[in-house]
């Protein structure tokens, strides 16, 4: 119970810090084939300026089946961050984008159905 309380407090603090940053992230997926596509991510600060020098990773998890989770680094090109992804299986996927610039961290999670 004590550990859960500490984790809960850390989660609240992370959410507070993320809101303070004022960053906004837009994640889009363009399907290229049944199991592959390109994620594009636009990351802007609270003034609406594009953040060009963040390090972004996508953590991709299959909530219905273990053993398929993987991570992709996202590269900056022509004003957006892009990552080509080949999914090992069709179905529902949870995509967590984690952006870090200096000590600032921003996380966004979305679900996609790959078919």
Rosetta silent file (secondary structure, phi, psi, omega in degrees, C-alpha in Angstrom):
SEQUENCE: XXXXXXXXXXXXXXXXXXXXXXXXXXXXXXXXXXXXXXXXXXXXXXXXXXXXXXXXXXXXXXXXXXXXXXXXXXXXXXXXXXXXXXXXXXXXXXXXXXXXXXXXXXXXXXXXXXX
SCORE:     score description
SCORE:     0.000 S_00000001
   1 L     0.000  -39.656  179.932    0.000    0.000    0.000 S_00000001
   2 H   -62.506  -45.654 -179.464    2.864    2.362    0.840 S_00000001
   3 H   -63.290  -42.025  178.353    4.552    1.750   -2.531 S_00000001
   4 H   -61.560  -38.160  177.571    1.250    2.268   -4.393 S_00000001
   5 H   -63.631  -42.195  177.836    0.822    5.563   -2.550 S_00000001
   6 H   -64.521  -43.936  179.150    4.288    6.717   -3.597 S_00000001
   7 H   -62.523  -39.725  178.176    3.670    5.702   -7.228 S_00000001
   8 H   -62.287  -44.060  178.865    0.342    7.554   -7.184 S_00000001
   9 H   -63.975  -38.976  177.652    2.050   10.703   -5.863 S_00000001
  10 H   -65.822  -38.615  177.888    4.744   10.438   -8.552 S_00000001
  11 H   -63.268  -44.240  178.564    2.056   10.064  -11.237 S_00000001
  12 H   -61.438  -42.862  179.935    0.266   13.181  -10.005 S_00000001
  13 H   -65.215  -39.718  178.330    3.554   15.125  -10.015 S_00000001
  14 H   -63.064  -42.762  179.104    4.354   13.947  -13.581 S_00000001
  15 H   -64.739  -41.790  179.061    0.942   15.082  -14.826 S_00000001
  16 H   -61.447  -46.198  179.661    1.371   18.457  -13.107 S_00000001
  17 H   -63.422  -39.627 -179.618    4.807   18.988  -14.690 S_00000001
  18 H   -64.617  -42.051  177.897    3.498   17.987  -18.105 S_00000001
  19 H   -64.103  -38.301  178.248    0.622   20.492  -17.848 S_00000001
  20 H   -61.461  -37.423  179.514    3.092   23.209  -16.787 S_00000001
  21 H   -59.403  -41.000 -179.336    5.151   22.614  -19.927 S_00000001
  22 L    75.156   14.744  178.340    2.155   23.414  -22.104 S_00000001
  23 L   -70.215  153.789  175.353    3.445   21.247  -24.916 S_00000001
  24 E  -130.503  135.555  179.952    0.988   19.885  -27.442 S_00000001
  25 E  -123.843  137.490  175.856    1.544   16.756  -29.489 S_00000001
  26 E  -121.098  119.244 -178.511   -0.347   15.623  -32.566 S_00000001
  27 E  -110.423  128.400  176.800    0.131   11.977  -33.576 S_00000001
  28 E  -129.551  149.961  179.303   -1.046   10.703  -36.958 S_00000001
  29 E  -125.273  128.676  175.618   -0.743    7.309  -38.602 S_00000001
  30 E  -114.235  117.552 -178.807   -0.706    6.702  -42.360 S_00000001
  31 E   -72.268  131.479  175.842   -1.264    3.091  -43.369 S_00000001
  32 E  -106.871  -32.037  176.750    1.099    1.806  -46.081 S_00000001
  33 E  -153.336 -173.100 -178.715    0.075   -1.860  -46.025 S_00000001
  34 L   -56.877  -37.924 -175.251   -1.879   -4.238  -43.783 S_00000001
  35 L  -126.201   20.900  176.660    0.785   -4.214  -41.093 S_00000001
  36 E  -142.171  157.607  179.359    2.975   -1.193  -41.796 S_00000001
  37 E  -174.859 -174.994 -178.742    2.707    2.546  -41.836 S_00000001
  38 E  -123.964  127.741  172.114    4.268    5.845  -40.881 S_00000001
  39 E   -92.459  133.669  171.315    3.646    7.765  -37.680 S_00000001
  40 E  -118.168  137.786 -177.501    4.044   11.539  -37.889 S_00000001
  41 E  -130.859  127.525  173.054    4.281   13.589  -34.747 S_00000001
  42 E  -111.614  126.151 -177.624    4.177   17.340  -34.456 S_00000001
  43 E  -117.860  122.431  179.799    5.380   18.678  -31.126 S_00000001
  44 E  -127.190  151.204  178.156    4.818   22.345  -30.237 S_00000001
  45 L   -84.904 -177.955 -175.187    5.536   24.397  -27.138 S_00000001
  46 L   -69.094  -12.607  175.289    3.001   26.536  -25.298 S_00000001
  47 L   -92.637   -0.357  179.596    3.740   29.460  -27.647 S_00000001
  48 L    86.761    6.788  178.522    2.872   27.300  -30.664 S_00000001
  49 L   -84.503  139.800  178.227    6.476   26.976  -31.885 S_00000001
  50 E   -67.076  131.614  175.217    7.592   23.630  -33.279 S_00000001
  51 L   -90.027  111.782 -172.702   10.022   21.826  -30.981 S_00000001
  52 L   -96.990  -18.320 -170.369   12.705   20.555  -33.369 S_00000001
  53 L  -115.751   30.567  175.963   15.341   19.187  -31.031 S_00000001
  54 L   -88.417  158.139  172.516   13.458   16.745  -28.811 S_00000001
  55 E  -102.149  122.137 -176.226   14.244   13.055  -28.606 S_00000001
  56 E  -123.106  135.001  174.679   11.080   11.056  -29.289 S_00000001
  57 E  -125.223  146.370  171.177   10.429    7.341  -28.930 S_00000001
  58 E  -106.150  124.073  172.480    7.301    5.343  -29.667 S_00000001
  59 E  -100.992  116.172 -175.284    6.572    2.478  -27.271 S_00000001
  60 E  -109.468  121.693 -176.706    4.194    0.124  -29.082 S_00000001
  61 E  -126.223  141.032  175.472    2.283   -2.416  -27.010 S_00000001
  62 L  -101.173  102.945 -172.872   -0.267   -5.026  -27.955 S_00000001
  63 L   -65.013  -22.618 -175.360   -2.646   -5.044  -24.964 S_00000001
  64 L   -92.139   -6.498 -175.210   -4.290   -8.340  -25.898 S_00000001
  65 L  -156.580  129.768  179.070   -1.122  -10.426  -26.289 S_00000001
  66 L   -79.254  160.481  173.114    2.321  -10.445  -24.700 S_00000001
  67 L    94.271   -0.832 -178.921    5.577  -10.792  -26.572 S_00000001
  68 L  -112.133   -2.188 -176.474    4.969   -8.274  -29.370 S_00000001
  69 L   -64.550  143.161  176.905    5.933   -4.993  -27.648 S_00000001
  70 E  -156.355  169.756 -177.949    8.655   -2.907  -29.285 S_00000001
  71 E  -127.509  143.517  175.773   10.097    0.618  -29.444 S_00000001
  72 E  -130.255  136.851  172.588   10.928    2.889  -32.393 S_00000001
  73 E   -82.212  144.333 -178.878   12.928    6.099  -32.384 S_00000001
  74 E  -107.794  132.737 -177.440   11.286    8.971  -34.240 S_00000001
  75 E  -106.737  146.620 -179.666   13.408   11.230  -36.480 S_00000001
  76 E   -87.603  130.361  179.973   12.825   14.903  -37.284 S_00000001
  77 E  -156.870  129.198  176.705   12.379   15.753  -40.982 S_00000001
  78 L    51.959   44.896  174.208   10.644   18.633  -42.810 S_00000001
  79 L    86.400   -4.065  178.042    8.978   20.108  -39.728 S_00000001
  80 E  -138.240  160.405  173.292    7.651   16.855  -38.239 S_00000001
  81 E   -91.688  138.062 -178.052    8.945   13.783  -36.486 S_00000001
  82 E  -135.206  146.549  174.436    8.481   10.545  -38.476 S_00000001
  83 E  -146.461  127.868  173.680    8.859    6.827  -37.842 S_00000001
  84 E   -85.395  133.962 -177.231    8.148    3.917  -40.178 S_00000001
  85 E  -130.123  130.312  171.044    6.661    0.984  -38.284 S_00000001
  86 E  -107.338  111.326 -179.627    6.193   -2.645  -39.302 S_00000001
  87 L   -80.417  137.783  179.791    3.753   -4.246  -36.880 S_00000001
  88 L   -75.585  -10.536 -179.264    4.328   -7.954  -36.172 S_00000001
  89 L  -158.478  152.656  173.897    0.567   -8.609  -36.002 S_00000001
  90 L   -76.250  165.234  175.953   -2.773   -7.049  -36.897 S_00000001
  91 E   121.564 -163.388 -176.457   -5.140   -5.868  -34.203 S_00000001
  92 E   -82.583  134.827  179.198   -5.284   -3.264  -31.463 S_00000001
  93 E  -131.965  139.848  173.625   -2.077   -1.467  -30.491 S_00000001
  94 E   -99.483  125.797 -177.726   -1.359    1.066  -27.784 S_00000001
  95 E  -116.200  116.975  178.288    1.116    3.714  -28.944 S_00000001
  96 E  -108.393  117.727  174.731    2.887    5.792  -26.323 S_00000001
  97 E   -94.828  126.908  178.775    4.913    8.744  -27.620 S_00000001
  98 E  -119.929  115.386  179.680    7.573    9.908  -25.183 S_00000001
  99 E  -109.945  134.790  178.567    9.265   13.216  -26.002 S_00000001
 100 E  -133.952  131.502  173.588   12.225   14.515  -24.042 S_00000001
 101 E  -134.681  117.504 -173.259   14.062   17.811  -24.348 S_00000001
 102 L    56.168 -122.238 -179.929   16.682   18.472  -21.701 S_00000001
 103 L   -96.537   -1.020 -178.123   14.974   17.494  -18.433 S_00000001
 104 E   -86.362  134.538 -179.115   11.433   18.008  -19.761 S_00000001
 105 E  -128.592  136.291  178.043    9.386   14.911  -20.606 S_00000001
 106 E  -130.283  135.679  179.818    6.012   14.730  -22.355 S_00000001
 107 E  -127.460  141.462  176.631    3.942   11.558  -22.857 S_00000001
 108 E  -140.978  136.412 -179.258    0.895   10.900  -24.993 S_00000001
 109 E  -124.013  133.344  176.144   -0.905    7.567  -25.465 S_00000001
 110 E  -136.420  156.594  175.686   -3.276    6.624  -28.287 S_00000001
 111 E  -110.754  142.187  179.462   -4.793    3.357  -29.478 S_00000001
 112 E  -132.367  147.525  172.420   -4.811    2.192  -33.088 S_00000001
 113 E  -107.501  117.562  179.460   -6.350   -0.786  -34.830 S_00000001
 114 E   -96.427  120.239 -177.080   -3.968   -2.193  -37.422 S_00000001
 115 L  -144.169    0.000    0.000   -5.826   -4.169  -40.100 S_00000001
